[in-house]
Amino acid sequence: MNDSNTISAQWLFIPPVVGVVTFMAVITFASGAVVSVHSSIWGLTGLLFMTMTILYVLFMNRGFDKGLLPTQVIAQGLLICPLALRVGASFVEWLGVTMVICGSAVLLIFYHHARHYGGYALGKSNENKSPNNLSDDIDSLPLPVAFADSEGDVLTVSDVFLQITGLSRRDVLGYPVTVLTPIDREIVRIKGKEWKLLQTALPSDKYCFCLEEIITAATPQVAIAGDLVDPETTLFAAPVAARRTNKELYRVSRYKRSISAALIRIIFDDTDSPEAQKEVFNEYCRYIKKSVRESDTASAVNSRDIYLLLPETKLEGANMVTSKLVDITTSPEMREAFLKLTTLPKFLDKALFFGPPANDISFNDILSRLTSSLSAPQ
């Protein structure tokens, strides 16, 4: 006999034990006047007793090792009340009332925790270690893995998964798996690190989610191939910005997300030489590269315009970003760079916000709107 059967079988002894103790208590204290109990009370008591017995059997069938004892206490407490009156132990009925109240309170607490934290709050014990079921050892598994049911609610999760996401077990059990990490992306970013999210459907209508860390080479971005990054500005090439923008626009429509896009234009004075203008422009691009987030995309689309893609950013946030970037007085290194010019350049900036739906919008549309806005009379 395996462990799960042993745990379930021990609860078979609860009904007779509790029943014997109940009847002995009633008979022992039966010394008062006999009180007639109406037949309807007996019928109602029998109905409630049968209901609690059925609930007891359901708990055993689901493999719960908690909730059984409170169920039996309630059932036996229901019998004590009329039985005590019938045999002349009227004051013992208060024992039955106490048993019903206390058992109901405990059972209600178990039920509340089961609704919020899954079946494990009731002590599920009939899960074996076959591939189709969850193992109790999953908590200590040295991998970032989580299991969810067919509805997407988390059943169990490893300690490593919780450490990565920064959540507690109580925060996630019984809740949708999106509490741990968004499942609509192959690559997710958690606490500054990128992880590949692996999803697998199990034969038992459960789903397994596992995080695989993405190891990136510790090389400067300027060493990336020239078709991805411009070595002079260190910003992404325009085709890369176009691909990333169109990908984010798809996510806006598909997953109801949002993005902002901005354009910064630097206008030099005609008295400055083209060489000085190019040198300052490249220095300014490198300054932008150091200032934006890793999730943002910055690209020099021509010799005076810098395009910014800001995922999950509202319009107010985008305006704050551009305002900070065009305020060259906040950067000592840029103040030194602008000393190479005879006249300080002017800055123009414009930001746009895009939310769902975004089916008919492309990178070219966004760039055209931004360029037109900056070209219009100020």
C-alpha positions in Angstrom: 0.0 0.0 0.0 1.5 3.4 -1.0 1.6 6.5 1.1 -1.5 8.1 -0.5 -3.7 5.1 0.2 -2.4 4.9 3.8 -3.3 8.6 4.3 -6.7 8.1 2.9 -7.5 4.9 4.7 -6.8 6.3 8.1 -9.8 8.7 7.8 -12.1 5.7 7.5 -11.8 5.3 11.3 -13.0 8.8 12.1 -16.8 8.2 11.7 -17.1 5.2 14.1 -14.7 6.8 16.6 -16.5 10.1 16.7 -19.8 8.4 16.7 -19.0 6.1 19.7 -17.6 9.0 21.7 -20.8 11.0 20.9 -23.2 8.3 22.0 -21.2 7.6 25.1 -21.2 11.2 26.1 -25.0 11.5 25.6 -25.8 8.3 27.5 -23.4 9.1 30.3 -25.0 12.4 31.0 -28.6 11.2 30.5 -30.0 11.9 33.9 -32.6 14.6 33.4 -36.2 14.7 32.2 -36.9 13.2 28.8 -38.0 15.8 26.2 -40.1 14.7 23.2 -38.4 15.6 19.9 -40.7 16.2 16.9 -40.3 13.9 14.0 -39.6 16.8 11.6 -36.5 17.6 13.7 -35.3 14.1 13.3 -35.9 14.3 9.6 -34.0 17.6 9.2 -31.2 16.2 11.4 -31.0 13.1 9.3 -30.9 15.1 6.1 -28.1 17.4 7.4 -26.2 14.3 8.6 -26.4 12.7 5.2 -25.3 15.9 3.5 -22.2 16.1 5.8 -21.5 12.4 5.1 -21.6 13.0 1.4 -19.2 15.9 1.8 -16.9 13.7 3.8 -16.9 11.1 1.0 -16.2 13.8 -1.6 -13.2 15.1 0.4 -11.8 11.5 0.6 -12.4 11.0 -3.1 -10.5 14.2 -3.9 -7.6 13.0 -1.7 -7.8 15.8 0.9 -6.4 15.0 4.3 -7.8 18.2 5.9 -11.5 19.2 6.2 -12.5 15.6 7.1 -12.4 15.9 10.9 -14.4 19.2 10.9 -17.0 17.6 8.7 -17.4 14.7 11.1 -17.5 17.0 14.1 -20.4 18.9 12.4 -22.3 15.8 11.6 -22.0 14.3 15.1 -22.8 17.7 16.6 -26.1 17.7 14.7 -27.0 14.3 16.1 -26.1 15.3 19.7 -28.7 18.0 19.9 -32.0 16.0 19.4 -30.5 12.8 20.8 -29.5 14.5 24.1 -33.0 15.9 24.5 -34.6 12.5 23.7 -32.7 10.6 26.4 -32.8 13.3 29.0 -29.4 14.9 28.8 -30.7 18.3 27.8 -27.6 20.3 28.8 -25.4 18.1 26.5 -27.1 19.6 23.5 -24.8 22.7 24.1 -21.9 20.3 23.3 -23.5 19.6 20.0 -24.1 23.2 19.3 -20.4 24.0 20.1 -19.3 21.1 17.8 -21.4 22.4 14.9 -20.2 26.0 15.3 -16.5 25.2 15.7 -16.5 22.5 13.0 -18.2 24.9 10.6 -15.8 27.7 11.3 -12.8 25.4 10.7 -14.3 24.0 7.5 -15.1 27.5 6.3 -11.4 28.5 6.9 -10.2 25.5 4.9 -12.6 26.3 2.1 -11.5 30.0 2.0 -7.9 29.0 1.7 -8.7 26.4 -1.0 -10.4 29.1 -3.1 -7.4 31.4 -2.9 -4.4 29.1 -2.7 -5.6 26.0 -4.5 -6.3 22.5 -3.3 -3.1 22.2 -1.3 -4.7 24.3 1.4 -6.9 21.3 2.1 -4.0 18.9 2.1 -4.2 17.1 -1.2 -2.6 13.7 -0.7 -3.7 11.4 -3.6 -1.2 12.8 -6.1 1.3 10.1 -7.1 4.6 10.6 -8.7 3.7 9.4 -12.2 4.5 11.7 -15.2 0.8 12.7 -15.5 0.5 14.1 -12.0 2.4 16.7 -9.9 5.0 15.6 -7.4 5.2 17.0 -3.9 8.9 17.3 -4.6 8.4 20.1 -7.2 8.8 22.8 -4.5 12.4 21.9 -4.0 13.2 21.1 -7.6 16.3 23.2 -8.5 14.7 24.6 -11.7 12.5 27.6 -12.3 9.3 25.6 -13.1 5.6 26.0 -12.4 2.5 23.9 -13.1 -0.9 25.3 -14.0 -4.3 23.6 -14.6 -6.4 23.8 -17.8 -7.7 27.2 -16.7 -4.2 28.7 -16.2 -4.4 28.8 -12.4 -1.1 27.9 -10.7 -1.1 24.5 -8.9 2.5 24.4 -7.7 5.7 26.2 -8.3 9.3 25.6 -7.4 11.2 27.7 -4.9 13.7 28.8 -7.7 10.8 30.2 -9.8 9.6 32.2 -6.8 13.1 33.5 -6.1 13.4 34.8 -9.7 10.0 36.5 -9.8 10.3 37.9 -6.2 6.9 36.5 -5.2 5.9 34.3 -2.3 4.1 30.9 -2.6 1.1 32.4 -1.0 0.9 35.1 -3.6 0.7 32.7 -6.6 -1.0 29.4 -5.7 -4.5 29.3 -7.1 -4.0 32.5 -9.1 -3.5 32.8 -12.9 0.0 31.9 -14.1 0.3 35.5 -15.4 0.9 36.5 -11.8 4.4 34.9 -12.2 5.2 36.1 -15.7 3.3 37.1 -18.9 2.8 34.0 -21.0 2.1 35.8 -24.3 5.8 36.3 -25.0 8.6 33.9 -25.8 11.2 36.2 -24.1 10.3 37.8 -20.8 12.3 40.3 -18.7 12.4 39.8 -15.0 14.4 42.0 -12.6 16.8 43.2 -15.4 17.4 39.8 -16.9 15.9 38.2 -20.0 14.5 34.7 -19.8 13.1 32.3 -22.4 9.7 31.1 -21.4 9.2 27.4 -22.3 5.5 26.2 -22.2 4.5 22.5 -22.4 1.0 20.9 -22.3 0.9 17.7 -20.2 -1.4 14.7 -20.9 -3.4 15.4 -17.7 -4.8 18.8 -18.8 -2.0 20.6 -17.0 0.6 23.0 -18.3 4.3 23.3 -17.4 6.1 26.6 -17.5 9.8 26.8 -17.2 12.2 29.7 -17.4 15.5 29.4 -19.3 18.1 32.1 -18.7 19.4 33.8 -21.8 23.2 34.3 -21.6 24.4 37.3 -23.5 28.0 37.9 -24.4 29.7 40.6 -22.4 30.8 42.5 -25.5 30.2 46.2 -26.3 27.2 46.7 -28.6 29.4 48.6 -31.1 31.0 45.2 -31.9 27.7 43.9 -33.3 27.5 43.5 -37.1 27.4 46.8 -39.0 23.9 46.0 -40.4 22.5 46.1 -36.8 24.4 48.9 -35.1 26.1 52.0 -36.5 29.6 52.0 -35.0 29.9 55.8 -35.0 26.6 56.6 -33.3 26.3 53.2 -31.4 22.5 53.4 -32.2 20.5 50.8 -34.1 20.3 51.0 -37.9 17.0 52.2 -39.3 16.0 48.7 -40.6 16.4 47.3 -37.1 14.3 50.1 -35.7 11.6 49.4 -38.3 11.5 45.7 -37.5 11.3 46.3 -33.8 8.6 48.9 -34.2 6.4 46.7 -36.4 6.9 43.8 -33.9 5.8 46.1 -31.0 2.8 47.3 -33.1 1.7 43.7 -33.5 1.9 43.2 -29.8 -0.2 46.4 -29.3 -3.0 44.9 -31.4 -2.7 41.3 -30.3 -2.0 41.7 -26.6 -3.6 45.1 -25.9 -0.4 46.7 -25.0 0.9 50.2 -25.8 3.9 52.1 -27.1 5.2 55.6 -27.6 7.5 56.8 -30.4 9.5 60.0 -30.5 11.7 62.0 -32.9 14.5 64.4 -31.8 15.9 66.8 -34.4 19.1 68.7 -33.9 19.5 71.9 -36.0 23.0 73.2 -36.5 23.9 76.8 -37.4 25.2 77.2 -41.0 28.4 78.7 -39.7 29.6 75.4 -38.3 31.6 73.1 -40.5 30.0 69.8 -41.7 32.8 67.9 -39.9 32.1 69.6 -36.6 28.3 69.0 -37.0 28.9 65.3 -37.7 31.2 64.9 -34.8 28.8 66.6 -32.3 25.8 64.6 -33.8 27.6 61.3 -33.2 28.6 62.3 -29.7 24.9 63.2 -29.0 23.8 59.8 -30.3 26.2 58.1 -28.0 24.8 60.2 -25.1 21.3 59.0 -26.0 22.4 55.4 -26.2 23.6 55.7 -22.6 20.5 57.4 -21.4 17.6 55.2 -22.7 16.5 51.9 -21.3 17.7 48.5 -22.6 14.1 47.8 -23.8 14.0 51.0 -25.8 15.2 51.4 -29.4 17.1 54.4 -30.6 18.1 54.9 -34.2 19.7 57.8 -36.3 17.3 57.8 -39.3 19.3 60.6 -41.0 22.1 63.0 -40.2 19.9 65.2 -37.9 17.0 63.0 -36.7 17.0 60.4 -34.0 14.1 58.0 -33.6 13.1 56.5 -30.3 10.8 53.5 -29.7 9.5 53.3 -26.1 7.5 50.1 -25.3 4.9 50.2 -22.5 5.3 54.0 -22.1 2.5 56.5 -22.0 2.7 59.8 -23.8 3.5 61.7 -20.6 6.5 59.4 -20.0 7.7 59.8 -23.6 7.6 63.6 -23.3 9.6 63.4 -20.0 12.2 61.3 -21.8 12.6 63.7 -24.7 12.6 66.7 -22.5 15.5 65.2 -20.5 17.5 64.3 -23.6 17.2 67.7 -25.3 18.3 69.5 -22.1 22.0 69.4 -22.8 22.8 71.4 -19.7 22.3 68.3 -17.5 25.2 66.5 -19.1 28.8 67.8 -18.5 30.1 65.6 -21.4 27.7 67.1 -23.9 28.5 70.7 -22.8 32.1 70.0 -23.7 31.1 68.5 -27.0 29.1 71.6 -28.0 32.1 73.8 -27.4 33.3 72.5 -30.8 30.5 74.6 -32.4 30.4 78.3 -32.8 26.7 78.4 -32.0 24.7 76.1 -29.8 22.2 74.0 -31.9 18.5 74.0 -31.5 16.5 70.9 -30.6 13.0 69.9 -31.7 11.1 66.9 -30.3 7.8 65.2 -30.8 6.3 62.1 -29.2 3.2 60.0 -30.2 1.3 57.4 -28.3 -0.2 54.2 -29.8 -2.7 51.9 -28.2 -4.9 49.1 -29.5 -6.0 48.7 -32.2 -2.9 49.4 -34.3 -3.5 47.1 -37.3 -3.1 49.7 -40.0 0.0 51.5 -38.6 3.6 50.8 -39.6 7.1 52.2 -38.9 7.0 54.3 -42.0 3.6 55.8 -41.0 4.9 56.7 -37.5 8.2 58.2 -38.9 6.2 60.2 -41.5 3.9 61.6 -38.9 6.8 62.6 -36.6 8.7 64.1 -39.4 5.7 66.2 -40.6 5.1 67.4 -37.1 8.7 68.7 -36.7 8.7 70.2 -40.2 5.5 72.2 -39.6 5.9 75.8 -38.6 6.6 76.0 -34.8 
